[in-house]
């Protein structure tokens, strides 16, 4: 799990530090600290520790799965964007038409650069032929 840390500088600017990851070693250190500092008159049940470990494992697997899905989506978008090169494209409003020379893939979409130098955002309403 990635956790971003933000600190305040003397000029009241906020600086984002490098993301920190929590791994099994960190979890085990937290678990041992929790065991050392628990109330001796009402200790935690062993099943609570197992439940915490299972929850941590599920969260870590979800984070890894999301990361893999993002990689798959990026590869799919790149593959689809490559299929547009050399084809004729018309913008959604019909004002720009031309042959696609190159495509630029951004996190929020694809931009097709035409042989004329114009750029068209590939999205709803765009005609590719």
N, CA, C and O atoms as CSV, one atom per row, in Angstrom:
chain,resi,resn,atom,element,x,y,z
A,1,UNK,N,N,0.856,-1.152,0.000
A,1,UNK,CA,C,0.000,0.000,0.000
A,1,UNK,C,C,0.910,1.225,0.000
A,1,UNK,O,O,1.838,1.311,0.804
A,2,UNK,N,N,0.645,2.176,-0.904
A,2,UNK,CA,C,1.432,3.393,-0.979
A,2,UNK,C,C,0.811,4.454,-0.092
A,2,UNK,O,O,-0.404,4.651,-0.093
A,3,UNK,N,N,1.661,5.135,0.666
A,3,UNK,CA,C,1.213,6.196,1.552
A,3,UNK,C,C,2.076,7.410,1.264
A,3,UNK,O,O,3.296,7.358,1.424
A,4,UNK,N,N,1.450,8.513,0.835
A,4,UNK,CA,C,2.194,9.737,0.571
A,4,UNK,C,C,2.319,10.535,1.856
A,4,UNK,O,O,1.396,10.567,2.670
A,5,UNK,N,N,3.460,11.174,2.034
A,5,UNK,CA,C,3.713,11.980,3.209
A,5,UNK,C,C,3.872,13.423,2.774
A,5,UNK,O,O,4.567,13.703,1.798
A,6,UNK,N,N,3.238,14.344,3.484
A,6,UNK,CA,C,3.345,15.764,3.170
A,6,UNK,C,C,3.868,16.477,4.404
A,6,UNK,O,O,3.347,16.292,5.504
A,7,UNK,N,N,4.895,17.289,4.221
A,7,UNK,CA,C,5.452,18.054,5.332
A,7,UNK,C,C,5.392,19.531,4.996
A,7,UNK,O,O,5.245,19.902,3.831
A,8,UNK,N,N,5.505,20.370,6.003
A,8,UNK,CA,C,5.469,21.813,5.810
A,8,UNK,C,C,6.881,22.362,5.910
A,8,UNK,O,O,7.626,22.027,6.830
A,9,UNK,N,N,7.243,23.213,4.948
A,9,UNK,CA,C,8.557,23.841,4.976
A,9,UNK,C,C,8.447,25.177,5.689
A,9,UNK,O,O,7.337,25.651,5.930
A,10,UNK,N,N,9.568,25.796,6.032
A,10,UNK,CA,C,9.509,27.080,6.729
A,10,UNK,C,C,8.749,28.159,5.965
A,10,UNK,O,O,8.182,29.056,6.588
A,11,UNK,N,N,8.720,28.100,4.628
A,11,UNK,CA,C,8.010,29.097,3.839
A,11,UNK,C,C,6.539,28.738,3.662
A,11,UNK,O,O,5.868,29.310,2.802
A,12,UNK,N,N,6.023,27.799,4.460
A,12,UNK,CA,C,4.640,27.337,4.391
A,12,UNK,C,C,4.298,26.684,3.051
A,12,UNK,O,O,3.143,26.705,2.625
A,13,UNK,N,N,5.294,26.109,2.392
A,13,UNK,CA,C,5.055,25.348,1.176
A,13,UNK,C,C,4.959,23.884,1.576
A,13,UNK,O,O,5.608,23.441,2.523
A,14,UNK,N,N,4.139,23.139,0.841
A,14,UNK,CA,C,4.030,21.719,1.131
A,14,UNK,C,C,4.820,20.941,0.097
A,14,UNK,O,O,4.735,21.215,-1.100
A,15,UNK,N,N,5.580,19.979,0.559
A,15,UNK,CA,C,6.409,19.172,-0.306
A,15,UNK,C,C,6.010,17.714,-0.128
A,15,UNK,O,O,5.938,17.211,0.993
A,16,UNK,N,N,5.754,17.047,-1.235
A,16,UNK,CA,C,5.413,15.629,-1.175
A,16,UNK,C,C,6.703,14.826,-1.174
A,16,UNK,O,O,7.543,14.974,-2.062
A,17,UNK,N,N,6.846,13.984,-0.179
A,17,UNK,CA,C,8.006,13.113,-0.116
A,17,UNK,C,C,7.739,11.856,-0.924
A,17,UNK,O,O,6.614,11.622,-1.366
A,18,UNK,N,N,8.752,11.063,-1.114
A,18,UNK,CA,C,8.600,9.825,-1.868
A,18,UNK,C,C,7.590,8.914,-1.179
A,18,UNK,O,O,7.567,8.822,0.048
A,19,UNK,N,N,6.746,8.235,-1.977
A,19,UNK,CA,C,5.757,7.360,-1.356
A,19,UNK,C,C,6.445,6.234,-0.572
A,19,UNK,O,O,7.482,5.716,-0.985
A,20,UNK,N,N,5.857,5.878,0.539
A,20,UNK,CA,C,6.396,4.815,1.359
A,20,UNK,C,C,5.482,3.603,1.225
A,20,UNK,O,O,4.259,3.741,1.189
A,21,UNK,N,N,6.071,2.435,1.154
A,21,UNK,CA,C,5.269,1.234,1.042
A,21,UNK,C,C,5.282,0.493,2.366
A,21,UNK,O,O,6.279,0.493,3.088
A,22,UNK,N,N,4.173,-0.130,2.668
A,22,UNK,CA,C,4.060,-0.944,3.868
A,22,UNK,C,C,4.137,-2.392,3.414
A,22,UNK,O,O,3.297,-2.850,2.639
A,23,UNK,N,N,5.145,-3.113,3.895
A,23,UNK,CA,C,5.301,-4.506,3.516
A,23,UNK,C,C,5.044,-5.395,4.734
A,23,UNK,O,O,4.652,-4.922,5.800
A,24,UNK,N,N,5.274,-6.677,4.548
A,24,UNK,CA,C,5.015,-7.617,5.642
A,24,UNK,C,C,5.918,-7.351,6.837
A,24,UNK,O,O,5.491,-7.523,7.979
A,25,UNK,N,N,7.155,-6.936,6.598
A,25,UNK,CA,C,8.055,-6.657,7.720
A,25,UNK,C,C,7.507,-5.505,8.570
A,25,UNK,O,O,7.532,-5.562,9.800
A,26,UNK,N,N,7.011,-4.462,7.898
A,26,UNK,CA,C,6.431,-3.336,8.632
A,26,UNK,C,C,5.202,-3.778,9.409
A,26,UNK,O,O,5.000,-3.389,10.559
A,27,UNK,N,N,4.383,-4.601,8.757
A,27,UNK,CA,C,3.181,-5.090,9.426
A,27,UNK,C,C,3.546,-5.907,10.661
A,27,UNK,O,O,2.926,-5.757,11.714
A,28,UNK,N,N,4.546,-6.767,10.534
A,28,UNK,CA,C,4.950,-7.594,11.674
A,28,UNK,C,C,5.522,-6.736,12.805
A,28,UNK,O,O,5.299,-7.028,13.980
A,29,UNK,N,N,6.260,-5.676,12.451
A,29,UNK,CA,C,6.772,-4.774,13.503
A,29,UNK,C,C,5.615,-4.099,14.231
A,29,UNK,O,O,5.626,-3.981,15.457
A,30,UNK,N,N,4.610,-3.655,13.463
A,30,UNK,CA,C,3.439,-3.040,14.093
A,30,UNK,C,C,2.703,-4.043,14.973
A,30,UNK,O,O,2.245,-3.697,16.062
A,31,UNK,N,N,2.589,-5.272,14.509
A,31,UNK,CA,C,1.898,-6.308,15.267
A,31,UNK,C,C,2.628,-6.606,16.573
A,31,UNK,O,O,1.996,-6.745,17.620
A,32,UNK,N,N,3.966,-6.705,16.516
A,32,UNK,CA,C,4.756,-6.959,17.721
A,32,UNK,C,C,4.635,-5.782,18.691
A,32,UNK,O,O,4.504,-5.981,19.899
A,33,UNK,N,N,4.680,-4.567,18.166
A,33,UNK,CA,C,4.526,-3.388,19.029
A,33,UNK,C,C,3.151,-3.375,19.680
A,33,UNK,O,O,3.010,-3.021,20.851
A,34,UNK,N,N,2.146,-3.763,18.917
A,34,UNK,CA,C,0.788,-3.829,19.469
A,34,UNK,C,C,0.715,-4.870,20.580
A,34,UNK,O,O,0.077,-4.639,21.607
A,35,UNK,N,N,1.368,-6.019,20.378
A,35,UNK,CA,C,1.352,-7.072,21.395
A,35,UNK,C,C,2.094,-6.617,22.663
A,35,UNK,O,O,1.658,-6.911,23.776
A,36,UNK,N,N,3.209,-5.904,22.491
A,36,UNK,CA,C,3.992,-5.441,23.638
A,36,UNK,C,C,3.233,-4.402,24.456
A,36,UNK,O,O,3.364,-4.347,25.679
A,37,UNK,N,N,2.448,-3.588,23.781
A,37,UNK,CA,C,1.796,-2.464,24.446
A,37,UNK,C,C,0.317,-2.700,24.757
A,37,UNK,O,O,-0.402,-1.760,25.098
A,38,UNK,N,N,-0.133,-3.929,24.644
A,38,UNK,CA,C,-1.548,-4.172,24.925
A,38,UNK,C,C,-1.797,-4.196,26.432
A,38,UNK,O,O,-0.875,-4.372,27.228
A,39,UNK,N,N,-3.018,-4.023,26.790
A,39,UNK,CA,C,-3.430,-4.025,28.189
A,39,UNK,C,C,-3.386,-5.460,28.710
A,39,UNK,O,O,-4.106,-6.313,28.191
A,40,UNK,N,N,-2.569,-5.753,29.715
A,40,UNK,CA,C,-2.454,-7.136,30.216
A,40,UNK,C,C,-3.746,-7.650,30.855
A,40,UNK,O,O,-3.951,-8.861,30.945
A,41,UNK,N,N,-4.610,-6.747,31.295
A,41,UNK,CA,C,-5.851,-7.201,31.927
A,41,UNK,C,C,-6.904,-7.622,30.896
A,41,UNK,O,O,-7.841,-8.350,31.222
A,42,UNK,N,N,-6.743,-7.161,29.651
A,42,UNK,CA,C,-7.671,-7.588,28.599
A,42,UNK,C,C,-6.904,-7.745,27.291
A,42,UNK,O,O,-7.019,-6.910,26.394
A,43,UNK,N,N,-6.118,-8.824,27.185
A,43,UNK,CA,C,-5.309,-9.032,25.976
A,43,UNK,C,C,-6.188,-9.358,24.766
A,43,UNK,O,O,-7.320,-9.825,24.893
A,44,UNK,N,N,-5.624,-9.096,23.600
A,44,UNK,CA,C,-6.334,-9.411,22.353
A,44,UNK,C,C,-6.367,-10.921,22.160
A,44,UNK,O,O,-5.465,-11.640,22.588
A,45,UNK,N,N,-7.401,-11.371,21.522
A,45,UNK,CA,C,-7.510,-12.791,21.190
A,45,UNK,C,C,-6.578,-13.103,20.020
A,45,UNK,O,O,-6.306,-12.231,19.195
A,46,UNK,N,N,-6.092,-14.329,19.946
A,46,UNK,CA,C,-5.207,-14.722,18.847
A,46,UNK,C,C,-5.937,-14.659,17.503
A,46,UNK,O,O,-5.317,-14.444,16.462
A,47,UNK,N,N,-7.239,-14.845,17.535
A,47,UNK,CA,C,-8.001,-14.760,16.281
A,47,UNK,C,C,-8.007,-13.337,15.735
A,47,UNK,O,O,-8.103,-13.140,14.523
A,48,UNK,N,N,-7.906,-12.339,16.621
A,48,UNK,CA,C,-7.835,-10.948,16.169
A,48,UNK,C,C,-6.555,-10.705,15.366
A,48,UNK,O,O,-6.572,-9.986,14.368
A,49,UNK,N,N,-5.441,-11.311,15.807
A,49,UNK,CA,C,-4.183,-11.156,15.084
A,49,UNK,C,C,-4.272,-11.795,13.705
A,49,UNK,O,O,-3.807,-11.230,12.715
A,50,UNK,N,N,-4.869,-12.972,13.652
A,50,UNK,CA,C,-5.027,-13.663,12.371
A,50,UNK,C,C,-5.932,-12.857,11.445
A,50,UNK,O,O,-5.673,-12.776,10.244
A,51,UNK,N,N,-6.978,-12.267,11.983
A,51,UNK,CA,C,-7.881,-11.446,11.180
A,51,UNK,C,C,-7.150,-10.217,10.641
A,51,UNK,O,O,-7.361,-9.831,9.491
A,52,UNK,N,N,-6.300,-9.604,11.452
A,52,UNK,CA,C,-5.529,-8.450,10.985
A,52,UNK,C,C,-4.580,-8.842,9.864
A,52,UNK,O,O,-4.447,-8.120,8.875
A,53,UNK,N,N,-3.928,-9.971,10.014
A,53,UNK,CA,C,-3.008,-10.443,8.988
A,53,UNK,C,C,-3.758,-10.746,7.689
A,53,UNK,O,O,-3.282,-10.407,6.606
A,54,UNK,N,N,-4.908,-11.372,7.791
A,54,UNK,CA,C,-5.711,-11.681,6.604
A,54,UNK,C,C,-6.176,-10.399,5.914
A,54,UNK,O,O,-6.155,-10.312,4.686
A,55,UNK,N,N,-6.586,-9.421,6.687
A,55,UNK,CA,C,-7.018,-8.142,6.119
A,55,UNK,C,C,-5.864,-7.453,5.424
A,55,UNK,O,O,-6.024,-6.923,4.324
A,56,UNK,N,N,-4.709,-7.455,6.050
A,56,UNK,CA,C,-3.531,-6.839,5.440
A,56,UNK,C,C,-3.193,-7.535,4.126
A,56,UNK,O,O,-2.866,-6.878,3.138
A,57,UNK,N,N,-3.269,-8.836,4.116
A,57,UNK,CA,C,-2.975,-9.610,2.911
A,57,UNK,C,C,-3.962,-9.276,1.794
A,57,UNK,O,O,-3.564,-9.135,0.637
A,58,UNK,N,N,-5.241,-9.151,2.132
A,58,UNK,CA,C,-6.255,-8.806,1.134
A,58,UNK,C,C,-6.016,-7.417,0.560
A,58,UNK,O,O,-6.154,-7.212,-0.646
A,59,UNK,N,N,-5.661,-6.473,1.403
A,59,UNK,CA,C,-5.398,-5.111,0.926
A,59,UNK,C,C,-4.192,-5.107,-0.009
A,59,UNK,O,O,-4.219,-4.471,-1.062
A,60,UNK,N,N,-3.143,-5.811,0.376
A,60,UNK,CA,C,-1.945,-5.858,-0.461
A,60,UNK,C,C,-2.255,-6.503,-1.814
A,60,UNK,O,O,-1.783,-6.024,-2.846
A,61,UNK,N,N,-3.038,-7.580,-1.822
A,61,UNK,CA,C,-3.411,-8.230,-3.080
A,61,UNK,C,C,-4.263,-7.309,-3.943
A,61,UNK,O,O,-4.115,-7.303,-5.165
A,62,UNK,N,N,-5.143,-6.537,-3.336
A,62,UNK,CA,C,-5.971,-5.590,-4.090
A,62,UNK,C,C,-5.116,-4.506,-4.728
A,62,UNK,O,O,-5.349,-4.131,-5.877
A,63,UNK,N,N,-4.136,-4.002,-4.002
A,63,UNK,CA,C,-3.246,-2.981,-4.540
A,63,UNK,C,C,-2.453,-3.544,-5.718
A,63,UNK,O,O,-2.311,-2.880,-6.745
A,64,UNK,N,N,-1.939,-4.758,-5.574
A,64,UNK,CA,C,-1.185,-5.379,-6.658
A,64,UNK,C,C,-2.074,-5.636,-7.869
A,64,UNK,O,O,-1.636,-5.454,-9.005
A,65,UNK,N,N,-3.316,-6.056,-7.642
A,65,UNK,CA,C,-4.234,-6.318,-8.737
A,65,UNK,C,C,-4.576,-5.014,-9.463
A,65,UNK,O,O,-4.631,-4.996,-10.693
A,66,UNK,N,N,-4.805,-3.926,-8.726
A,66,UNK,CA,C,-5.071,-2.636,-9.354
A,66,UNK,C,C,-3.891,-2.186,-10.199
A,66,UNK,O,O,-4.079,-1.648,-11.290
A,67,UNK,N,N,-2.688,-2.398,-9.711
A,67,UNK,CA,C,-1.493,-2.028,-10.454
A,67,UNK,C,C,-1.405,-2.810,-11.759
A,67,UNK,O,O,-1.103,-2.243,-12.810
A,68,UNK,N,N,-1.668,-4.103,-11.692
A,68,UNK,CA,C,-1.629,-4.937,-12.903
A,68,UNK,C,C,-2.724,-4.526,-13.885
A,68,UNK,O,O,-2.488,-4.503,-15.093
A,69,UNK,N,N,-3.912,-4.203,-13.387
A,69,UNK,CA,C,-4.994,-3.761,-14.260
A,69,UNK,C,C,-4.640,-2.452,-14.955
A,69,UNK,O,O,-4.951,-2.272,-16.132
A,70,UNK,N,N,-3.997,-1.543,-14.242
A,70,UNK,CA,C,-3.566,-0.286,-14.850
A,70,UNK,C,C,-2.559,-0.549,-15.962
A,70,UNK,O,O,-2.602,0.106,-17.003
A,71,UNK,N,N,-1.652,-1.502,-15.752
A,71,UNK,CA,C,-0.674,-1.848,-16.778
A,71,UNK,C,C,-1.356,-2.453,-18.006
A,71,UNK,O,O,-0.981,-2.152,-19.139
A,72,UNK,N,N,-2.344,-3.294,-17.780
A,72,UNK,CA,C,-3.077,-3.909,-18.890
A,72,UNK,C,C,-3.844,-2.852,-19.673
A,72,UNK,O,O,-3.844,-2.873,-20.904
A,73,UNK,N,N,-4.501,-1.923,-18.967
A,73,UNK,CA,C,-5.247,-0.856,-19.638
A,73,UNK,C,C,-4.313,0.044,-20.451
A,73,UNK,O,O,-4.661,0.452,-21.559
A,74,UNK,N,N,-3.147,0.353,-19.919
A,74,UNK,CA,C,-2.185,1.183,-20.641
A,74,UNK,C,C,-1.696,0.468,-21.901
A,74,UNK,O,O,-1.574,1.088,-22.958
A,75,UNK,N,N,-1.418,-0.820,-21.795
A,75,UNK,CA,C,-0.972,-1.585,-22.959
A,75,UNK,C,C,-2.074,-1.675,-24.011
A,75,UNK,O,O,-1.803,-1.591,-25.208
A,76,UNK,N,N,-3.302,-1.845,-23.566
A,76,UNK,CA,C,-4.441,-1.900,-24.486
A,76,UNK,C,C,-4.633,-0.564,-25.197
A,76,UNK,O,O,-4.855,-0.526,-26.407
A,77,UNK,N,N,-4.548,0.524,-24.446
A,77,UNK,CA,C,-4.707,1.854,-25.039
A,77,UNK,C,C,-3.601,2.133,-26.048
A,77,UNK,O,O,-3.857,2.717,-27.100
A,78,UNK,N,N,-2.386,1.725,-25.741
A,78,UNK,CA,C,-1.267,1.917,-26.654
A,78,UNK,C,C,-1.465,1.097,-27.929
A,78,UNK,O,O,-1.189,1.577,-29.029
A,79,UNK,N,N,-1.935,-0.115,-27.782
A,79,UNK,CA,C,-2.206,-0.967,-28.934
A,79,UNK,C,C,-3.285,-0.363,-29.822
A,79,UNK,O,O,-3.142,-0.331,-31.045
A,80,UNK,N,N,-4.358,0.112,-29.211
A,80,UNK,CA,C,-5.439,0.729,-29.974
A,80,UNK,C,C,-4.976,2.022,-30.631
A,80,UNK,O,O,-5.355,2.311,-31.765
A,81,UNK,N,N,-4.165,2.797,-29.934
A,81,UNK,CA,C,-3.671,4.053,-30.497
A,81,UNK,C,C,-2.788,3.787,-31.710
A,81,UNK,O,O,-2.848,4.533,-32.687
A,82,UNK,N,N,-1.981,2.751,-31.666
A,82,UNK,CA,C,-1.118,2.401,-32.797
A,82,UNK,C,C,-1.912,2.019,-34.034
A,82,UNK,O,O,-1.444,2.203,-35.158
A,83,UNK,N,N,-3.109,1.489,-33.835
A,83,UNK,CA,C,-3.955,1.099,-34.963
A,83,UNK,C,C,-4.547,2.275,-35.712
A,83,UNK,O,O,-5.105,2.085,-36.792
A,84,UNK,N,N,-4.446,3.474,-35.184
A,84,UNK,CA,C,-5.008,4.676,-35.812
A,84,UNK,C,C,-4.019,5.292,-36.810
A,84,UNK,O,O,-4.430,6.006,-37.725
A,85,UNK,N,N,-2.727,5.022,-36.641
A,85,UNK,CA,C,-1.699,5.612,-37.501
A,85,UNK,C,C,-1.935,5.201,-38.952
A,85,UNK,O,O,-2.152,4.027,-39.255
A,86,UNK,N,N,-1.888,6.202,-39.850
A,86,UNK,CA,C,-2.075,5.962,-41.274
A,86,UNK,C,C,-3.525,6.005,-41.718
A,86,UNK,O,O,-3.808,5.890,-42.910
A,87,UNK,N,N,-4.434,6.168,-40.793
A,87,UNK,CA,C,-5.855,6.209,-41.133
A,87,UNK,C,C,-6.347,7.650,-41.116
A,87,UNK,O,O,-5.734,8.525,-40.504
A,88,UNK,N,N,-7.468,7.880,-41.800
A,88,UNK,CA,C,-8.059,9.213,-41.838
A,88,UNK,C,C,-8.940,9.404,-40.614
A,88,UNK,O,O,-9.692,8.511,-40.223
A,89,UNK,N,N,-8.834,10.581,-40.018
A,89,UNK,CA,C,-9.603,10.886,-38.817
A,89,UNK,C,C,-10.302,12.232,-39.002
A,89,UNK,O,O,-9.750,13.158,-39.598
A,90,UNK,N,N,-11.515,12.321,-38.484
A,90,UNK,CA,C,-12.276,13.565,-38.507
A,90,UNK,C,C,-12.686,13.882,-37.081
A,90,UNK,O,O,-13.191,13.025,-36.357
A,91,UNK,N,N,-12.459,15.140,-36.688
A,91,UNK,CA,C,-12.789,15.548,-35.319
A,91,UNK,C,C,-14.291,15.471,-35.083
A,91,UNK,O,O,-15.073,15.381,-36.029
A,92,UNK,N,N,-14.685,15.507,-33.824
A,92,UNK,CA,C,-16.091,15.370,-33.450
A,92,UNK,C,C,-16.959,16.466,-34.065
A,92,UNK,O,O,-18.109,16.215,-34.426
A,93,UNK,N,N,-16.417,17.681,-34.187
A,93,UNK,CA,C,-17.206,18.775,-34.765
A,93,UNK,C,C,-17.053,18.867,-36.283
A,93,UNK,O,O,-17.696,19.705,-36.915
A,94,UNK,N,N,-16.204,18.009,-36.879
A,94,UNK,CA,C,-16.040,17.967,-38.332
A,94,UNK,C,C,-15.131,19.038,-38.892
A,94,UNK,O,O,-14.996,19.146,-40.111
A,95,UNK,N,N,-14.505,19.831,-38.046
A,95,UNK,CA,C,-13.678,20.939,-38.529
A,95,UNK,C,C,-12.266,20.517,-38.927
A,95,UNK,O,O,-11.611,21.216,-39.700
A,96,UNK,N,N,-11.796,19.399,-38.419
A,96,UNK,CA,C,-10.433,18.945,-38.708
A,96,UNK,C,C,-10.491,17.535,-39.277
A,96,UNK,O,O,-11.081,16.631,-38.685
A,97,UNK,N,N,-9.853,17.365,-40.461
A,97,UNK,CA,C,-9.775,16.052,-41.096
A,97,UNK,C,C,-8.365,15.869,-41.630
A,97,UNK,O,O,-7.756,16.819,-42.121
A,98,UNK,N,N,-7.845,14.656,-41.536
A,98,UNK,CA,C,-6.522,14.386,-42.078
A,98,UNK,C,C,-6.059,12.983,-41.756
A,98,UNK,O,O,-6.736,12.220,-41.067
A,99,UNK,N,N,-4.883,12.663,-42.277
A,99,UNK,CA,C,-4.265,11.352,-42.053
A,99,UNK,C,C,-3.412,11.430,-40.788
A,99,UNK,O,O,-2.646,12.377,-40.606
A,100,UNK,N,N,-3.547,10.444,-39.927
A,100,UNK,CA,C,-2.819,10.418,-38.653
A,100,UNK,C,C,-1.363,10.039,-38.914
A,100,UNK,O,O,-1.069,9.000,-39.505
A,101,UNK,N,N,-0.464,10.904,-38.460
A,101,UNK,CA,C,0.976,10.680,-38.592
A,101,UNK,C,C,1.534,9.988,-37.353
A,101,UNK,O,O,2.360,9.081,-37.455
A,102,UNK,N,N,1.071,10.430,-36.175
A,102,UNK,CA,C,1.531,9.840,-34.910
A,102,UNK,C,C,0.452,10.023,-33.864
A,102,UNK,O,O,-0.459,10.834,-34.027
A,103,UNK,N,N,0.563,9.264,-32.794
A,103,UNK,CA,C,-0.377,9.378,-31.677
A,103,UNK,C,C,0.416,9.593,-30.396
A,103,UNK,O,O,1.526,9.085,-30.234
A,104,UNK,N,N,-0.179,10.355,-29.495
A,104,UNK,CA,C,0.408,10.593,-28.176
A,104,UNK,C,C,-0.565,10.037,-27.153
A,104,UNK,O,O,-1.751,10.366,-27.159
A,105,UNK,N,N,-0.057,9.205,-26.291
A,105,UNK,CA,C,-0.878,8.578,-25.267
A,105,UNK,C,C,-0.634,9.281,-23.939
A,105,UNK,O,O,0.489,9.316,-23.436
A,106,UNK,N,N,-1.701,9.840,-23.380
A,106,UNK,CA,C,-1.645,10.496,-22.073
A,106,UNK,C,C,-2.507,9.699,-21.103
A,106,UNK,O,O,-3.266,8.821,-21.513
A,107,UNK,N,N,-2.387,10.006,-19.825
A,107,UNK,CA,C,-3.151,9.271,-18.816
A,107,UNK,C,C,-4.654,9.485,-18.981
A,107,UNK,O,O,-5.447,8.635,-18.576
A,108,UNK,N,N,-5.048,10.604,-19.566
A,108,UNK,CA,C,-6.476,10.879,-19.716
A,108,UNK,C,C,-6.980,10.712,-21.142
A,108,UNK,O,O,-8.131,11.051,-21.416
A,109,UNK,N,N,-6.165,10.203,-22.060
A,109,UNK,CA,C,-6.652,9.964,-23.420
A,109,UNK,C,C,-5.549,9.942,-24.453
A,109,UNK,O,O,-4.359,9.956,-24.138
A,110,UNK,N,N,-5.992,9.908,-25.713
A,110,UNK,CA,C,-5.089,9.807,-26.855
A,110,UNK,C,C,-5.270,11.039,-27.736
A,110,UNK,O,O,-6.394,11.470,-27.991
A,111,UNK,N,N,-4.155,11.598,-28.197
A,111,UNK,CA,C,-4.190,12.714,-29.137
A,111,UNK,C,C,-3.523,12.251,-30.416
A,111,UNK,O,O,-2.396,11.756,-30.399
A,112,UNK,N,N,-4.237,12.416,-31.540
A,112,UNK,CA,C,-3.709,12.047,-32.846
A,112,UNK,C,C,-3.124,13.290,-33.505
A,112,UNK,O,O,-3.792,14.320,-33.605
A,113,UNK,N,N,-1.870,13.190,-33.955
A,113,UNK,CA,C,-1.233,14.295,-34.669
A,113,UNK,C,C,-1.319,13.982,-36.158
A,113,UNK,O,O,-0.882,12.921,-36.605
A,114,UNK,N,N,-1.879,14.902,-36.913
A,114,UNK,CA,C,-2.101,14.701,-38.341
A,114,UNK,C,C,-0.868,15.116,-39.144
A,114,UNK,O,O,0.026,15.784,-38.626
A,115,UNK,N,N,-0.833,14.706,-40.430
A,115,UNK,CA,C,0.273,15.067,-41.301
A,115,UNK,C,C,0.371,16.581,-41.462
A,115,UNK,O,O,1.455,17.108,-41.711
A,116,UNK,N,N,-0.752,17.283,-41.324
A,116,UNK,CA,C,-0.777,18.750,-41.438
A,116,UNK,C,C,-0.228,19.439,-40.188
A,116,UNK,O,O,-0.028,20.654,-40.195
A,117,UNK,N,N,0.016,18.685,-39.124
A,117,UNK,CA,C,0.514,19.250,-37.881
A,117,UNK,C,C,-0.579,19.516,-36.861
A,117,UNK,O,O,-0.287,19.806,-35.701
A,118,UNK,N,N,-1.848,19.419,-37.284
A,118,UNK,CA,C,-2.957,19.627,-36.361
A,118,UNK,C,C,-3.088,18.421,-35.437
A,118,UNK,O,O,-2.637,17.322,-35.759
A,119,UNK,N,N,-3.712,18.646,-34.288
A,119,UNK,CA,C,-3.929,17.570,-33.325
A,119,UNK,C,C,-5.411,17.404,-33.066
A,119,UNK,O,O,-6.156,18.381,-32.985
A,120,UNK,N,N,-5.834,16.147,-32.935
A,120,UNK,CA,C,-7.233,15.812,-32.670
A,120,UNK,C,C,-7.281,14.893,-31.458
A,120,UNK,O,O,-6.576,13.885,-31.406
A,121,UNK,N,N,-8.109,15.243,-30.492
A,121,UNK,CA,C,-8.311,14.384,-29.328
A,121,UNK,C,C,-9.208,13.230,-29.753
A,121,UNK,O,O,-10.324,13.448,-30.226
A,122,UNK,N,N,-8.722,11.998,-29.585
A,122,UNK,CA,C,-9.505,10.825,-29.946
A,122,UNK,C,C,-10.473,10.536,-28.816
A,122,UNK,O,O,-10.072,10.182,-27.707
A,123,UNK,N,N,-11.756,10.692,-29.114
A,123,UNK,CA,C,-12.779,10.511,-28.097
A,123,UNK,C,C,-14.132,10.332,-28.737
A,123,UNK,O,O,-14.215,10.040,-29.930
A,124,UNK,N,N,-15.193,10.498,-27.974
A,124,UNK,CA,C,-16.539,10.323,-28.507
A,124,UNK,C,C,-16.808,11.282,-29.668
A,124,UNK,O,O,-16.464,12.462,-29.598
A,125,UNK,N,N,-17.421,10.771,-30.727
A,125,UNK,CA,C,-17.781,11.581,-31.886
A,125,UNK,C,C,-16.721,11.659,-32.953
A,125,UNK,O,O,-17.009,12.133,-34.052
A,126,UNK,N,N,-15.523,11.222,-32.689
A,126,UNK,CA,C,-14.428,11.241,-33.672
A,126,UNK,C,C,-14.641,10.080,-34.650
A,126,UNK,O,O,-14.946,8.958,-34.248
A,127,UNK,N,N,-14.472,10.378,-35.946
A,127,UNK,CA,C,-14.661,9.359,-36.981
A,127,UNK,C,C,-13.300,8.941,-37.522
A,127,UNK,O,O,-12.514,9.778,-37.965
A,128,UNK,N,N,-13.027,7.638,-37.482
A,128,UNK,CA,C,-11.783,7.093,-38.006
A,128,UNK,C,C,-12.151,6.178,-39.165
A,128,UNK,O,O,-12.948,5.254,-39.004
A,129,UNK,N,N,-11.561,6.438,-40.346
A,129,UNK,CA,C,-11.869,5.598,-41.510
A,129,UNK,C,C,-10.622,5.179,-42.238
A,129,UNK,O,O,-10.702,4.470,-43.241
